[in-house]
Amino acid sequence: MSEAINLHRSAIDMLMATSRTFFIPISQLPSGLQEAVSSAYLCMRAIDEIEDHPQLQMEAKHNLLRSISLLLKKPYNNEELMTLLQPYNSLLPEVTLRFGEWIKLCPPAIVENISNATSTMAKGMADWVLKEWRIENEEDLNEYTYYVAGLVGVMLSDIWKWYDDVETDKDLAIAFGRGLQSINILRNRTEDLERGVDFFPDGWELEDMYMFARRNLALADVYLKDIKPGPIYNFCKIPVALAHGTLDALTDGKEKMSRATVTEIVSRVVDRK
């Protein structure tokens, strides 16, 4: 029992270190659901760190992500995963090197869903690494954001169904993830361009991406209507509310929301009756 408690605490510490957006809503989830969502987030964060790594060569990123994808399609073998990551131990962050722990954290009844979603995401990321993230049109943008974020929405919907028999629309779940990702693309625009990556389709200006974000966040708002008030609703509503707030701040020429605004938005969601 103590091992499970220590693993759970360790996962919460890692969440705090890796995600300002999701740490707050995850920390408020009830036991069982909290472990499942923490596991899902950290597994996906683990592969995201490979895709975004500034020092890994493109071929290494592609091979690692494809290999992880294939590994997760089989009954999980931690030794195989550790062997796969071992050559990169000095480069990869802790959240990636501890991938096996995040899978172990997951309740057995939902671990296959999380492994499958992470596998699909890893393969999609691997394909986009080979394309050097060249997004030519909105179709490309939809495909890329499906793999790195829309799948998160689908996987979360599987968790809601497992935990509380909550039924949500798959397309709206994808838009939920895609809307959050579009805000990340806008917020990280300068940094991405500095490293030679442009997630804007050819010919798109800021206003085009603002419109894309608004459209998907509007669908995310509809997604929330299928969820009754409570921990799951709060979990989904907090990042969507923060995304709307960030988009408003960016539109006003600010880099991000103030800490006070973030606190006010979270309090308003949590206190909603």
N, C-alpha and C positions, 0 to 999 in steps of 0.2 A: 504493500500500500504506500509506503513512504517513497518508493521509487516513482510511482505514478504521481504523487503529490509534487515531488521534486521536478519531474519532467514538466508538469503543468506550470509550476512557478517559473521554470526556466523559459518556457514558451512565452509566457506573459512578459517576462523581461525582454525577450527578443522582439516581441511585438512593439514594446515601448521604444526600443532602439531603432526599429525599421519603419514604422508607420504612424505618423501623427494622425492621419485621417481615420484609420481603422482601429487603433488601439482603444479609443474611447468607447465606441459601440461594442467591440468584442468584450471588453472588460465588464460590461453590464449584462452580458448574456448569462442565463442560468447554467448550472452544471450539466454536463453532457453536450449541450448545444455549444457551449463555449469551447470545449475541447475540439469538437468537430470543425468549427469555423476557424479556430486558431491553427489547427493542422492544415486546413485547406489554404489559408492565407500564406502560411510559412512555406508550404511546399511550392506554391506558385511564386512566392518571392524568391525562393532559392534558385529557380530556373531563370527568373527575370534578371537576377544578378549576373548570370552567365551571358545572357543576350546583351546586356548593357556594359559588360566589363571593358574598361578602356585599354587594358593591356593584353587581353587574349586576342590571338590572331583569328581571323574570320574562319579559317578551316578548323581550328580547335573548337571554336564556339559551335560551329555546325555539327561536328562529330560528337561533341559532348551532349548537345541537345537531342540529336537523333538517337544516340545510345541510351540516354535516360528515357526517352519516349518508348523505345523498344523494351527496356527493362521493366517499366511500369505496366506493360501489357501482360507480364507473366506474374505468377505468384511472387510476392516481394522477397528479394534476397539482399539483405543489407551488406553482406560481404562483397557481392558483385558491385554494388553501388560504391562502396568505399574503394574498391580496386579501380573503378572507373575514374573517381575523383582524385585519387592519390597523386598522380603526376602534377596536379595543379594546386596542391595543398598550400603552397606558399603564396599563391595568387588569389584564390577564391575566398570570399568573406565567410565568416562563421555561420551565417544563416544557411549558406549553401552546403558547407562541409557537414552540417548537422542534419541534413536532409532526412536521414534514416530515423532520427529522433522524432521529427514532425510526423512521419507516417505512423510511428509507434504510438504517438499521442492520440491518434484518431480512434473513435469508437469503432469496433470491428464491423458493425452493421452498415456503416456508411463508407468504410475505407475504400471499397472497390470503386464507388462513384468518384471519389476524390482522386484516386490513382488514375482512372480513365481520363478524367478531365485534364489533369496535369500532363498526362501522356500526349493528349491531343494538342495541348498548348505548346509543349516542348517541340513537337514535330512542326507546328505552324511557325514557331519562332525560328527553328532551324532553316526552314524554307526561305523565310524573309531575310535571314542573315546572308544566304547565298545571293539573294536579289539586292543586297546592300541597302535594303529598306527604300528602294526607289519606288515612290508612290506617284503614279502618273495621273490617276483620275480618282473620282469618288468611289468607284467600284474597288479599286486597290485599297483605299482608306478603310472602306467597310470590311474588307477581308482581313487586313492587318489588325484593326481594332477588335474584330471578332476573336481572333486568336489570343490576343494579349489581354482582353478585358471582357468581351461578350461572353466568353466561356466561363468567366468568374460568375457572371449573373446566372448562367444555366446551372452551374454547380451549386450555387447557393440555393437555387430553387429546389434542387434535389434534396438538399439538407433540410429545407423548410418542410418538404413533403414527408421526409423520414421522421423528423422530430415531432411535428404537430399537425401532420396531414393538411398542410397549407398548399392549395393549388394556385399556381401563378402561370401566366402566359409566357411561353418560351421566347417569342419575339420581343416582348416587352422586357424580359429579363436580360436579353442581349443588349437592348437599348440602354438599360440601366448601367451595365458595365461600360458600354461604348460612350455614354455621356460623361462618365467619370474620367475615362481615358482621354477624351477630347479636351478636358480641362487641363490634364497633365501635359498634353501636347502644347497647348497655349502657354501654360506657365513655364515650361522648359524650353520654349522656342529659341531663345538666344543661346543657351547652353548647347542644345542639339546642333544648331548651325555651326557653332564653334568647333564641334567634333566631326563636322562634315556630314551630318544626317538631317534630312528635311522631310518631315512627315506631312507637309502640305502638298496636296495634289498640284500638278503643273498649272501655273496661272492663278492659283488661289492667293487672295490677300487675307489679311487678318479678319476682315468682316465675313468672308466666306466660312472661315473656321468657327467664328462666333455663331453664325447661323447653324452650322452643323451641330455645334454643341447645344445650342438652344433647342433644336429639333429633338435631339436624343434625350435631353434632360426633361423635355415636356412628356416624352414617352415614359421616362423613368417615374415621373409624377403619376402617370396612369397605372404603372406597375404597382405602385404603393397602395392603390385603391383596393387591390385584391387581398391585402393583408390586414388583419384585425389589429387594433391597438395592443401594444405589449412589447416584449423584448425584440421580437423579430422585426416588427414595424420600426421600432427605434433604431435598430441596427441598420436597416435600409435607408431610413429617412435622414439620419445624421449626415452620411456622406453626400446624399443628394442635396440637402440644404446647404452644406458647406460648398458644394460645387456651384450652386446658384450664387452663393455669396462671393465666391472667388471670381466667377464670370462677371458679376457686377463690378467688382473691384478692378479687374483687368480692363473692362470697358471704360471705366473712369480713369484709366491711365496709371493705376497703382500696380505694384508688383504682386501684392498679396493682401489678404485681409489682416486687420490688426488682431492681436491676441484677444482684446476685449470683445471684438465682433464675433470671433470664433466661439468664445465662452457664451456669449448671449444667444447665438444660434443653437448651440448644443442644449443649453438650458431650456430654450423655448420648445425644442423637440421633446426632450425628456419629460417636461412638465405637462405636455399635452394630454388632456383627459379624453 
